[in-house]
Amino acid sequence: MTAVKEVLRRPLGHFTERSVAGLVAVTGAGVAFGLLLMLVRFRWSPLQDADHAVAEWFNDLVAPHGPLVTVLQAVTDLGGRPILIWLVTIAVVGLLIRRQPRLAVYLIITGVGGLILDPSLKTLVGRLRPVVDVPVASAPGNSFPSGHALGSFVAYGALLLVFLPALAPRWRKPAIALGAVLVAMIGLTRIALGVHYVSDVFGGWLLGAAWLGVTAYAFRLWRRERGRPVPPLTEGLEPEAGHDIAPAPAEEHVLEHPRSAVAELLVGWVLVFGALYGFGTYVSYHAKGTFFATLDTEVPRWFAERHTAALTELSWWWSKFGDTHAILLISLVFCPLVVAVWRRWRPVLFVALAMLGELTLFLASARAVDRPRPPVENLDGPMPTSSFPSGHIAATICIWLAIAIIVLPRTDRWWRWIFVALAVIMPVGVAVSRMYRGMHHPTDFMGAILLSALWIGLLYWVIRPNADVYEGNRPSIESEDVHTLDDELTRAGRE
């Protein structure tokens, strides 16, 4: 019996003797949150009066300024669930690829705990959101605590603790300061937009600090009990993993000659724009009586005569695969995985420049050519840009072609051909849907092909995204070993 007591007492003793200050801080945050919770729950008048006064003051300050509201919305989105879930998910997958399952488990547990605490406490308290004279934003659910404040504190704090070892020592304190400023700004925007009271935001921060502290010190206790050193939190959770989780530790220079590359890309951009402008002007205004004119007249009419409810619904969904949100989502998933697997920034630069160039070339040529939409029913209604070239189709071609170019030479597994197939199927599907919906002529599709082929070809020549492959680079985990990741995650959970 004495031995059992010693076994139970030893972890607590180790934890407290190394982390008294941390325990005091975590306990203080928990007690402060509990006190604030009680004051809000029992509607303490001085707190309510202060909350309402600040909400009205911010509303009077912010409501008359539309651009300021737009900026606040952009900042507040950084603390929303979509962004935070994406960040944590990508980080977990990257950690598994880099064979760091314990850190992945830590992120999963910390993140899931934050997701559970927010709605459960909001339901328990049942506080309504602020009512202001000129609403500039809205949010569902109850008000206390602020989910954005809680979620951003937990997510960004956990990511900092995990990835601090990947930073050089001189950058760690600035990174912590930047994270603190970001969390503070997200909380401030929730008050300024009139969707939370000050006490909601402070409650979210206090609860986030308590939960993050509990999980961090539990992780440190786990290290202690396994005979590992327990470093200061300013060095991260596992300093020895710094090299393994660094994004690209083996890449000294992204580009060998960046200045000449920039010059080549600028000159190439102008030439591609010239080709687009020339072709677009010709097919839009000078191709009467030609094959192009017949094609642009007959194809939209043929599609318009065959509209059905089912096909219209299908075309709407397929068209979405080429819109800005879908393309951005694909990029934000693919690029971190490339860094995690191949430890190189150059392929990421290739994808980023592909999309930036496509967007700028599309906007410039659409403005210059100013072609009207086909003279049939436009199912998507009025659009802010002209018809030539198709931005949906060009973006779809660029993203999937860039992905195929990167993946194809980097693995000999059968699934690489899936990306080649997608580089054909996705643009064709988007093109058919856009023409079915009466939004583009066939020559707009040709313009998108011209834009994509010239720009991607130029980038491939200048950036050389697969140069590291030809120099002998291989993934940090071979494709044959990917099936072992689940086993490592399970093993980390048992430990």
N, C-alpha and C positions, 0 to 999 in steps of 0.2 A: 504493500500500500504506500509506504514511504517512497519507494522508487517511482511509482506512478505519479505521485504528487510532484516529485522532482522533475519528471519528464514534462509535466504540464506547466511547472513554474519556470523552467529554463527558457523556453521561447519568449515568454513575457519579460523575463529579466534581461535577456539579450536585447529585446526590442526597446525597452525603456532606457537601459543604460547607454544605448547609442543614439537614441532619438527622443530625448526628453523635450527638447525645444520643439521638435516636430509634433509630438503628441500634444503639447500645450497648444500649439497653433491649430491643430485639427480639432481638438476639443473646444477651443475658443470659438472657432468658426461654427461648430455644431451647436453650441449653447447659444450663440448670437442668433443663429437662424431660428432655433426653437423659440427664443424670446420674441423675435420679430413675427414669427408665425402666430403666436398667441395674440400679439397686439393687433395683427390684421384680422385674425379670426373673430376676435371679440370687438372689433371696430372701435378701437381706441380713438377718441375724438381728435386729440392733437395731431396724431399721425394722419388721420383722414383729411383734416383741414390742410396740412402741409402738402399731402399728395395732390389734392385737387388744385391748390394754388399753383404748384409747379406745373401741373398739366395745362392749366389755362394760360400760364405765362409762356410756355413753349409753343402752344397752339397759336397765340397771337404773334409770336416771333416768326414761326415757320410758314404758316398757312399762306401768306401773301406772296411767297417766293417759290414759283414752280420749279426752277432749276435746282434750288436747294433741296426741295423734296425729292427730286430725282437722284441727287447725290446721296441723300440719306437712305433712300430705298436700296441703292446699290451697295452701300456699306452694310445695311442691316441684312441683306441677302447672304453675306458671308457668315452669318450666324444661324442661318436657316437649316433645317434638317437636310434638304437635298445636297447642299454643299458639304456639310459636316459628314454625312453618311458616305458621300463619295470620297472625301479625304481619308476617312478611317478605313474604308473598304480597300482603296488602292494601297494604303500603307500596309494593311494586313496581308494582302496578296504579295506585295513586294517583300515583306519580311519572310513569308513562307518560301518564296523563291530564293531568298538569300540564306535560307536555313537558320532562321531565328524564330522558331515557333513559340518560345517562352514570351518574347516581346509581342508576338502576334496575339497570344492568349490574353496578355495584359490589356492590349488595346480593345479586344473584343469585350472583355468583362467590364472594363471602365466605360466603354461606349454604351453597352446595353444597359448598365446600371443607370446612366444618365437618362436614357430613353424611358426607363421605367419610372424614375422619380418624378419627372416633369408632369405627365398627365395624372398620375395617382394623387400627387399633392394638390394639383389644381382642382381635382374633383373633391378632395377632402375639404379644402378651404371654400371653394365656391364663390370666389370674389369676381364681380363683374368688371369688365374693362372700362377705362375712362370714357366719359361722355364729354366731348368738347364742342365748341361753337361751330368750327369749320373742320370737319373730319378730312384728313389728308391720306389716311391709310386705314385698313381694316385687318382684323385677325380673328380667326375662329377660337372658340373655347373660352375658358376662364382666364383670369389675369395673374394670379399669384401661385407660384413664382414665375418670373419671366423664363420661358423655355429657351429663348435666344441667349440670354445671359448665362443660364445654367449650361446649356449645350456648348456654347463657345468656350467657356471656362474649362469644361471637362475635356472637350475634344482637342483644342489647341494646347492645353496644358499637357495632356497625355502625349500628344505628338512631339512636343518639345522634350519631354522627359525621355522618350524613346530615341529621338534622332539627334539630341545634343552631342553625343559622342562622335557623330559623323562630321561635326563642325570643328574647325581649328579653334584652339582655346581662346584666341583673341576675339572670335566672333560669337562666343556663347552668351556672354552678358548682353551684347546688342540684340541677339535673337530673343532672349528672354524679355528684354525691354520692349521689343517690337510686338511680341505676343501679348504682353500686358496692355500695350496701347491699343492693339486691335480689339481685344476683349472689352476694354473700356469704351471704345468708340461704338462697338455694336450695342452695348447696353445703353449708351447715351442716345443712339438713334431710336431705340424702342420708346424712350420717353419723349423725344422730340416729335416722333410721328404720332403720338397720342394713343398708342395701343397698350402702354403700360404705365403704371405709377412708379415713382422713384423707389418705393419700398418693394415693388415687384422685382425690380432690377437688382437691388441690394440683396434681396432674398435669394435670387438666382445665383449671384456671385458667392454668397456665403455657403449655400448648399453645394455649389460646384467645388468650392475650396475644401469643404469637409469630405466630400466623396472622393475627389482626386487625392487628397491627403491619405485617406484610408487605404485606397488601392495602391498608392505608391509605397507606403510604409509596409503594407502586407507583402509587396514584392521584395522589399529590402529584407524583411524578416525571412522570407523564403531563401534569399541568398545567404543570409547569416547562418541559418540552420544547416546549410549544405557546405559550410566552411569557406564561403567566398567572401572577399572583402566587401564592405558596405561603404561606397564612396559618398561624398556629399551630393545632394540632389542637383547641384549646379554642374556636375559632371555627367548627368544622365543616369538612367537605371542600370545600364550595362556598358561601362566604358570600354571593356575589352572587345565589344562588338562594333566599335567605331569604323574600322576598315571594311568590315563585311557589309555594313548598311550604308556606307558612303555611296552616293549616286554613281559616280564614275571615277573611282580612285586611280585607274590605270590610264586615264586620258589626260595627257598634258596640255594639248592644244586642240580645240574644237576644229579650227581651220588653220592650216599652216600659213596662209597668206590672206588674212581677213580683209585688208584694204583693197587688194586687187579683186577679191571675190565680190566685195560690195560694188566696186566700179563695174565689173562684168555684169552683175545682176541689174544694176541701174540701166546700163546701156541695153541689155537684153529686154528689160521691161518696156522700154520705149519702142523697140523694134516689134515686140509682140503686140503692143497697143496699136502700132501703125498697121500691122497686118489685120488685126481685128476691125479697125476703123475702115480700112479699105474694103474688106469683104462685106462688112455690115452695111456700108453706104451703097455698095453695088447691089446687093440682093434686096435692099429696102426701097431704093429709089431709081435704079437704072437697069433693072433686069426684066422689064416688061417684054412679053413675047418669048421669053426663054424658058428652058426647062425648070429653072428655079421658081419663076413666077407661077407656072402651072402647079408645081409641087406645093407652093405656099397657099395656093387657092383651094386646090382640091382636097388635100389631106385634112385641114381643119374642118371643112364642110363634111367630109366623110365621117369623121369622128362625131360631129355635132348631130348627125342624122341617126346615130346609133346609141344615143344616151339611154341608159336604163337606171333605175334606182340602185340596183346592186353594183353595177359598174361604176356609177358615180361615187358610191361609198368606198369601193375598192380603190379608185383613183385618188380619193382624198387621202386615204391612209398611206398609199404608196408615195404620193407626192410629199408627205411629211418626212420621208426618209432623206429628202434632199434639202430640207429647210435648215435654217441656221442652228436651231437647237439640237437637231439630230447630228449634224456634222460636228458641232462643238463637243457633244457628248462622246462621239466616237473618238475624237482627238484626245479628249481628256482621259479616256480609258486606255487607249493604245500607247500614248507617249510614256506615261509612267511605267508601263509594263516593259517597254523597250529598254528604258534605263535600268530597271530591275534585272532583266535577263542578260542584256549584253553590255551593261556598264559603259555606255557611250552616249554622248550628247549629240553627236553629229546626225544620227537618224531623226532625233527629235527636232533639230534645227531644220532638217529637210522637210518634215511634215508641217512645221509651223510656217516656214516660208512658202510652202505650197499653198496653204490656206490664205495667208496674208496676200500673196501675189494674186491668187484667184479673185479674192474679194476686191482688191483695188483695181485690177484689170476689168472686172465685170462692171463696177460702178463707173469707171472712167469711160469705157466704151459704150455702155448703155446711155450715159449722159450725152456723149458726142453723137451717136447715131440717132437716138431719140425716135426709135421705130414704134409705131402704134401696134396694139395687140391685134390678133386676127379678127376679122369682121364677123365673128360668130358669138354665141353666148359665152361670156367669160364667167365660169362657175365660181372663181375665187373673187369676183368683183374687181373694183378699181385697185390698181397696184401703184406704189410710189415710184417704181422704176419702169423703163420702157421694155420692149419685147426682146431686143437683141443685145447681147446673147442671153441664153437662159442661165440665170445664176444658180438655180436648183441643180440643173444638169451638170454645169461646170464644177460646182462644189463636190457633187457626188463622184464625178470622174476623178477629180484631183485627189480626194481623200483615199478612195479605194485603190487607185493606181499607185499612189505613194506607199500605202501599206503593203501592196503586193510587191513592189520593188524592194522594200526593206526585208520582208519575210522570206521571199523566194530563195535567195542565196544563203540564208542563215540557218537553214535546216534542211535535212534530207527526208524528213517525215512526210507521209502521204498528205497530211492535212494542209500542207503549204499550198496545194492546188485549190483549196477552198477559197483562199484569198484571190487567186487569179480568176476563179469563176465569179466571185463577188465583184471584181473590178469590171466585169462585163455585164453581169445580170443587173446589178443595182442601177447603173446609169441608164441602161435600156428601159428598165421598169419605170424609173423616174421620168424619162423622156416621153414614153407612151402616155403616162398619166398626165403630164403637163400639156401635151397636145390634145389629149382627150378632153381636158377641162377647158380647152379653148384659150389657153394662156400663152402659147408659143407656136410659131411657124416651124416647119421642118428645118429651114435654114438657120433658125435660132439654135437648134440642136447642133447643126454643123458648126456654128460659131463657137458653141461650148466645147466641141471636140477640138477645134482649132486652138482655142485658148489653152485648154488643158495639155494638149500634145506639145505645143511650143513652150509653155512655161515649165512643165515637168521635165521636158527634155533639157531645157536650159539649166534648171536646178540640178539635175543629175550630173551634168557636165561640170558645173562649178563646185557644187558641194561634195560630190562623190560620197553619198551616204553609206556605201558599203565598203569603203576603203579599209576599215579595220578587219573585215572578213578576209579580204585578199592578203592582209598582213598576218593572218593566223589567229584572229580573235575567235573565241568560242563562248557560248553561254556559261554563266556561273553555275548553272545547273543544266546538265544535258537533258534533251527532250525525253530520253528513255527513263530518267529518274523522277519525272514530274509526279508519277503515281505515288511516290513515297512521301509526298508532302502531307497527305492526310494522316499517315502513320506517325509522322513527327509531331503533328498537332495533337494527336491523341496521347502520345507519350508525354508531351509537355503538360497536358492537363492532369495526367496521373502524378507527375512530379510535384 
